[in-house]
Amino acid sequence: MALSHTRAQQEWHDTYRALALSRPRRATELRRRLLALSIRIHWHPLWSTPPGRTPAARVELRQRTGGGRRTVGAA
């Protein structure tokens, strides 16, 4: 079953956080998963816009999936 773009983005963030841990378990597997997800996300039609432009939908997606997490009380 193919992952939706939103789910792939969420899994990318989860995998990245797992790799950021000190001495992560299954590091090679996590790196491979991160690479595969990066490729899937990069080639998704949502990202195919002219260079230098960032559609609001992309920003919103990254914020929803954890790429733009803010701490409580942040402006």
N, CA, C and O atoms as CSV, one atom per row, in Angstrom:
chain,resi,resn,atom,element,x,y,z
A,1,MET,N,N,0.837,-1.173,0.000
A,1,MET,CA,C,0.000,0.000,0.000
A,1,MET,C,C,0.887,1.244,0.000
A,1,MET,O,O,1.836,1.334,0.779
A,2,ALA,N,N,0.585,2.176,-0.853
A,2,ALA,CA,C,1.381,3.394,-0.959
A,2,ALA,C,C,1.021,4.356,0.171
A,2,ALA,O,O,-0.138,4.474,0.570
A,3,LEU,N,N,2.048,5.037,0.673
A,3,LEU,CA,C,1.833,6.035,1.712
A,3,LEU,C,C,1.305,7.319,1.099
A,3,LEU,O,O,1.709,7.705,0.002
A,4,SER,N,N,0.402,7.980,1.810
A,4,SER,CA,C,-0.006,9.301,1.360
A,4,SER,C,C,1.164,10.245,1.603
A,4,SER,O,O,2.061,9.946,2.392
A,5,HIS,N,N,1.149,11.371,0.929
A,5,HIS,CA,C,2.234,12.337,1.098
A,5,HIS,C,C,2.308,12.818,2.543
A,5,HIS,O,O,3.401,12.950,3.094
A,6,THR,N,N,1.163,13.079,3.160
A,6,THR,CA,C,1.131,13.547,4.545
A,6,THR,C,C,1.717,12.490,5.473
A,6,THR,O,O,2.502,12.812,6.365
A,7,ARG,N,N,1.342,11.241,5.270
A,7,ARG,CA,C,1.849,10.146,6.120
A,7,ARG,C,C,3.350,9.967,5.910
A,7,ARG,O,O,4.087,9.740,6.870
A,8,ALA,N,N,3.806,10.066,4.663
A,8,ALA,CA,C,5.241,9.943,4.389
A,8,ALA,C,C,6.015,11.052,5.096
A,8,ALA,O,O,7.088,10.808,5.650
A,9,GLN,N,N,5.471,12.272,5.079
A,9,GLN,CA,C,6.130,13.393,5.745
A,9,GLN,C,C,6.189,13.153,7.248
A,9,GLN,O,O,7.215,13.413,7.877
A,10,GLN,N,N,5.096,12.659,7.827
A,10,GLN,CA,C,5.068,12.372,9.267
A,10,GLN,C,C,6.088,11.283,9.616
A,10,GLN,O,O,6.820,11.405,10.598
A,11,GLU,N,N,6.132,10.230,8.813
A,11,GLU,CA,C,7.096,9.158,9.066
A,11,GLU,C,C,8.532,9.652,8.912
A,11,GLU,O,O,9.425,9.203,9.631
A,12,TRP,N,N,8.757,10.577,7.973
A,12,TRP,CA,C,10.094,11.152,7.798
A,12,TRP,C,C,10.526,11.844,9.089
A,12,TRP,O,O,11.643,11.636,9.563
A,13,HIS,N,N,9.648,12.665,9.658
A,13,HIS,CA,C,9.974,13.369,10.898
A,13,HIS,C,C,10.200,12.383,12.054
A,13,HIS,O,O,11.133,12.549,12.841
A,14,ASP,N,N,9.352,11.369,12.151
A,14,ASP,CA,C,9.504,10.364,13.204
A,14,ASP,C,C,10.840,9.631,13.067
A,14,ASP,O,O,11.536,9.407,14.058
A,15,THR,N,N,11.190,9.262,11.843
A,15,THR,CA,C,12.447,8.554,11.592
A,15,THR,C,C,13.642,9.445,11.897
A,15,THR,O,O,14.621,8.999,12.494
A,16,TYR,N,N,13.558,10.702,11.488
A,16,TYR,CA,C,14.641,11.653,11.753
A,16,TYR,C,C,14.854,11.811,13.261
A,16,TYR,O,O,15.991,11.822,13.734
A,17,ARG,N,N,13.765,11.933,14.003
A,17,ARG,CA,C,13.884,12.059,15.469
A,17,ARG,C,C,14.502,10.803,16.082
A,17,ARG,O,O,15.308,10.894,17.008
A,18,ALA,N,N,14.128,9.636,15.568
A,18,ALA,CA,C,14.693,8.387,16.086
A,18,ALA,C,C,16.199,8.344,15.828
A,18,ALA,O,O,16.956,7.869,16.675
A,19,LEU,N,N,16.637,8.833,14.673
A,19,LEU,CA,C,18.072,8.865,14.367
A,19,LEU,C,C,18.816,9.894,15.204
A,19,LEU,O,O,20.012,9.746,15.452
A,20,ALA,N,N,18.121,10.924,15.636
A,20,ALA,CA,C,18.765,11.986,16.417
A,20,ALA,C,C,19.068,11.558,17.856
A,20,ALA,O,O,19.811,12.238,18.563
A,21,LEU,N,N,18.500,10.449,18.281
A,21,LEU,CA,C,18.771,9.952,19.629
A,21,LEU,C,C,20.229,9.531,19.755
A,21,LEU,O,O,20.864,9.142,18.775
A,22,SER,N,N,20.736,9.613,20.945
A,22,SER,CA,C,22.092,9.144,21.193
A,22,SER,C,C,22.112,7.623,21.036
A,22,SER,O,O,21.357,6.912,21.698
A,23,ARG,N,N,22.979,7.139,20.160
A,23,ARG,CA,C,23.117,5.703,19.896
A,23,ARG,C,C,21.787,5.039,19.552
A,23,ARG,O,O,21.325,4.165,20.285
A,24,PRO,N,N,21.163,5.451,18.435
A,24,PRO,CA,C,19.862,4.880,18.077
A,24,PRO,C,C,19.969,3.394,17.742
A,24,PRO,O,O,20.978,2.931,17.209
A,25,ARG,N,N,18.923,2.671,18.061
A,25,ARG,CA,C,18.858,1.252,17.687
A,25,ARG,C,C,18.524,1.166,16.211
A,25,ARG,O,O,17.771,1.992,15.697
A,26,ARG,N,N,19.070,0.186,15.529
A,26,ARG,CA,C,18.812,-0.060,14.111
A,26,ARG,C,C,19.120,1.173,13.261
A,26,ARG,O,O,18.335,1.530,12.383
A,27,ALA,N,N,20.245,1.817,13.511
A,27,ALA,CA,C,20.615,3.059,12.819
A,27,ALA,C,C,20.659,2.889,11.298
A,27,ALA,O,O,20.186,3.757,10.563
A,28,THR,N,N,21.217,1.790,10.831
A,28,THR,CA,C,21.300,1.579,9.381
A,28,THR,C,C,19.907,1.479,8.776
A,28,THR,O,O,19.637,2.072,7.732
A,29,GLU,N,N,19.039,0.744,9.417
A,29,GLU,CA,C,17.662,0.601,8.949
A,29,GLU,C,C,16.954,1.965,8.941
A,29,GLU,O,O,16.227,2.289,8.002
A,30,LEU,N,N,17.174,2.746,9.985
A,30,LEU,CA,C,16.559,4.071,10.051
A,30,LEU,C,C,17.087,4.995,8.956
A,30,LEU,O,O,16.320,5.742,8.349
A,31,ARG,N,N,18.398,4.946,8.702
A,31,ARG,CA,C,18.969,5.784,7.631
A,31,ARG,C,C,18.393,5.397,6.268
A,31,ARG,O,O,18.090,6.263,5.447
A,32,ARG,N,N,18.249,4.118,6.040
A,32,ARG,CA,C,17.670,3.659,4.770
A,32,ARG,C,C,16.217,4.103,4.639
A,32,ARG,O,O,15.784,4.523,3.566
A,33,ARG,N,N,15.475,4.009,5.729
A,33,ARG,CA,C,14.069,4.444,5.732
A,33,ARG,C,C,13.979,5.950,5.469
A,33,ARG,O,O,13.130,6.401,4.700
A,34,LEU,N,N,14.857,6.719,6.111
A,34,LEU,CA,C,14.868,8.163,5.910
A,34,LEU,C,C,15.164,8.510,4.455
A,34,LEU,O,O,14.533,9.404,3.892
A,35,LEU,N,N,16.102,7.824,3.854
A,35,LEU,CA,C,16.439,8.055,2.452
A,35,LEU,C,C,15.252,7.721,1.547
A,35,LEU,O,O,14.916,8.497,0.653
A,36,ALA,N,N,14.622,6.576,1.774
A,36,ALA,CA,C,13.474,6.169,0.949
A,36,ALA,C,C,12.323,7.173,1.082
A,36,ALA,O,O,11.692,7.530,0.087
A,37,LEU,N,N,12.055,7.620,2.294
A,37,LEU,CA,C,10.995,8.601,2.502
A,37,LEU,C,C,11.355,9.942,1.867
A,37,LEU,O,O,10.491,10.616,1.304
A,38,SER,N,N,12.625,10.329,1.955
A,38,SER,CA,C,13.072,11.582,1.349
A,38,SER,C,C,12.833,11.569,-0.159
A,38,SER,O,O,12.389,12.564,-0.733
A,39,ILE,N,N,13.127,10.450,-0.787
A,39,ILE,CA,C,12.927,10.315,-2.235
A,39,ILE,C,C,11.440,10.389,-2.567
A,39,ILE,O,O,11.043,11.094,-3.495
A,40,ARG,N,N,10.622,9.665,-1.813
A,40,ARG,CA,C,9.170,9.660,-2.050
A,40,ARG,C,C,8.606,11.073,-1.914
A,40,ARG,O,O,7.812,11.505,-2.750
A,41,ILE,N,N,9.004,11.786,-0.880
A,41,ILE,CA,C,8.501,13.140,-0.638
A,41,ILE,C,C,9.003,14.097,-1.713
A,41,ILE,O,O,8.234,14.906,-2.231
A,42,HIS,N,N,10.280,14.011,-2.049
A,42,HIS,CA,C,10.864,14.927,-3.030
A,42,HIS,C,C,10.172,14.829,-4.381
A,42,HIS,O,O,9.948,15.854,-5.025
A,43,TRP,N,N,9.833,13.637,-4.823
A,43,TRP,CA,C,9.259,13.453,-6.148
A,43,TRP,C,C,7.742,13.564,-6.182
A,43,TRP,O,O,7.138,13.416,-7.244
A,44,HIS,N,N,7.118,13.823,-5.041
A,44,HIS,CA,C,5.667,13.981,-5.018
A,44,HIS,C,C,5.287,15.271,-5.759
A,44,HIS,O,O,6.001,16.267,-5.643
A,45,PRO,N,N,4.181,15.277,-6.516
A,45,PRO,CA,C,3.787,16.471,-7.282
A,45,PRO,C,C,3.634,17.737,-6.431
A,45,PRO,O,O,3.796,18.841,-6.952
A,46,LEU,N,N,3.331,17.605,-5.159
A,46,LEU,CA,C,3.192,18.775,-4.290
A,46,LEU,C,C,4.450,19.632,-4.285
A,46,LEU,O,O,4.378,20.851,-4.128
A,47,TRP,N,N,5.606,18.989,-4.458
A,47,TRP,CA,C,6.877,19.712,-4.376
A,47,TRP,C,C,7.346,20.250,-5.713
A,47,TRP,O,O,8.358,20.949,-5.765
A,48,SER,N,N,6.647,19.948,-6.795
A,48,SER,CA,C,7.109,20.380,-8.112
A,48,SER,C,C,6.617,21.796,-8.425
A,48,SER,O,O,5.613,21.982,-9.112
A,49,THR,N,N,7.322,22.758,-7.924
A,49,THR,CA,C,7.039,24.168,-8.179
A,49,THR,C,C,8.330,24.818,-8.654
A,49,THR,O,O,9.415,24.278,-8.441
A,50,PRO,N,N,8.219,25.964,-9.289
A,50,PRO,CA,C,9.434,26.636,-9.759
A,50,PRO,C,C,10.395,26.930,-8.607
A,50,PRO,O,O,9.954,27.186,-7.487
A,51,PRO,N,N,11.705,26.896,-8.873
A,51,PRO,CA,C,12.682,27.191,-7.834
A,51,PRO,C,C,12.431,28.567,-7.205
A,51,PRO,O,O,12.051,29.521,-7.884
A,52,GLY,N,N,12.651,28.640,-5.910
A,52,GLY,CA,C,12.494,29.905,-5.216
A,52,GLY,C,C,11.090,30.184,-4.723
A,52,GLY,O,O,10.850,31.211,-4.086
A,53,ARG,N,N,10.158,29.288,-5.006
A,53,ARG,CA,C,8.780,29.487,-4.565
A,53,ARG,C,C,8.408,28.405,-3.569
A,53,ARG,O,O,8.746,27.238,-3.763
A,54,THR,N,N,7.725,28.778,-2.518
A,54,THR,CA,C,7.271,27.824,-1.523
A,54,THR,C,C,5.779,28.021,-1.308
A,54,THR,O,O,5.374,28.956,-0.617
A,55,PRO,N,N,4.965,27.165,-1.882
A,55,PRO,CA,C,3.521,27.306,-1.705
A,55,PRO,C,C,3.122,27.168,-0.231
A,55,PRO,O,O,3.746,26.426,0.527
A,56,ALA,N,N,2.094,27.882,0.149
A,56,ALA,CA,C,1.597,27.839,1.528
A,56,ALA,C,C,1.218,26.418,1.930
A,56,ALA,O,O,1.362,26.052,3.097
A,57,ALA,N,N,0.736,25.610,0.982
A,57,ALA,CA,C,0.347,24.233,1.306
A,57,ALA,C,C,1.526,23.425,1.808
A,57,ALA,O,O,1.371,22.593,2.703
A,58,ARG,N,N,2.720,23.660,1.238
A,58,ARG,CA,C,3.918,22.939,1.696
A,58,ARG,C,C,4.269,23.328,3.119
A,58,ARG,O,O,4.577,22.470,3.947
A,59,VAL,N,N,4.222,24.618,3.402
A,59,VAL,CA,C,4.547,25.106,4.742
A,59,VAL,C,C,3.561,24.524,5.747
A,59,VAL,O,O,3.956,24.063,6.818
A,60,GLU,N,N,2.294,24.548,5.402
A,60,GLU,CA,C,1.273,24.006,6.293
A,60,GLU,C,C,1.489,22.514,6.542
A,60,GLU,O,O,1.359,22.049,7.674
A,61,LEU,N,N,1.818,21.767,5.494
A,61,LEU,CA,C,2.063,20.336,5.642
A,61,LEU,C,C,3.229,20.079,6.597
A,61,LEU,O,O,3.129,19.232,7.485
A,62,ARG,N,N,4.326,20.804,6.418
A,62,ARG,CA,C,5.478,20.608,7.298
A,62,ARG,C,C,5.125,20.962,8.741
A,62,ARG,O,O,5.577,20.288,9.667
A,63,GLN,N,N,4.335,21.996,8.942
A,63,GLN,CA,C,3.938,22.372,10.298
A,63,GLN,C,C,3.037,21.314,10.913
A,63,GLN,O,O,3.183,20.971,12.086
A,64,ARG,N,N,2.111,20.799,10.125
A,64,ARG,CA,C,1.196,19.766,10.627
A,64,ARG,C,C,1.907,18.480,10.989
A,64,ARG,O,O,1.518,17.804,11.941
A,65,THR,N,N,2.935,18.133,10.251
A,65,THR,CA,C,3.599,16.842,10.465
A,65,THR,C,C,4.799,16.940,11.390
A,65,THR,O,O,5.476,15.938,11.625
A,66,GLY,N,N,5.076,18.107,11.914
A,66,GLY,CA,C,6.142,18.218,12.899
A,66,GLY,C,C,7.374,18.940,12.436
A,66,GLY,O,O,8.287,19.143,13.236
A,67,GLY,N,N,7.448,19.338,11.192
A,67,GLY,CA,C,8.634,20.026,10.705
A,67,GLY,C,C,8.744,21.443,11.191
A,67,GLY,O,O,9.834,22.015,11.168
A,68,GLY,N,N,7.657,22.029,11.630
A,68,GLY,CA,C,7.687,23.395,12.104
A,68,GLY,C,C,7.170,23.485,13.531
A,68,GLY,O,O,6.510,24.458,13.896
A,69,ARG,N,N,7.465,22.477,14.335
A,69,ARG,CA,C,6.972,22.457,15.711
A,69,ARG,C,C,7.460,23.671,16.475
A,69,ARG,O,O,8.608,24.098,16.353
A,70,ARG,N,N,6.560,24.201,17.255
A,70,ARG,CA,C,6.891,25.337,18.101
A,70,ARG,C,C,6.785,24.907,19.553
A,70,ARG,O,O,6.033,23.992,19.891
A,71,THR,N,N,7.526,25.560,20.386
A,71,THR,CA,C,7.416,25.274,21.809
A,71,THR,C,C,6.266,26.083,22.357
A,71,THR,O,O,5.881,27.095,21.772
A,72,VAL,N,N,5.707,25.645,23.483
A,72,VAL,CA,C,4.609,26.345,24.115
A,72,VAL,C,C,5.075,27.749,24.468
A,72,VAL,O,O,6.138,27.931,25.061
A,73,GLY,N,N,4.276,28.729,24.102
A,73,GLY,CA,C,4.622,30.116,24.411
A,73,GLY,C,C,5.441,30.789,23.329
A,73,GLY,O,O,5.763,31.970,23.457
A,74,ALA,N,N,5.790,30.076,22.262
A,74,ALA,CA,C,6.562,30.684,21.187
A,74,ALA,C,C,5.675,31.603,20.384
A,74,ALA,O,O,4.477,31.355,20.244
A,75,ALA,N,N,6.252,32.657,19.858
A,75,ALA,CA,C,5.475,33.634,19.094
A,75,ALA,C,C,5.166,33.125,17.716
A,75,ALA,O,O,4.517,33.819,16.933
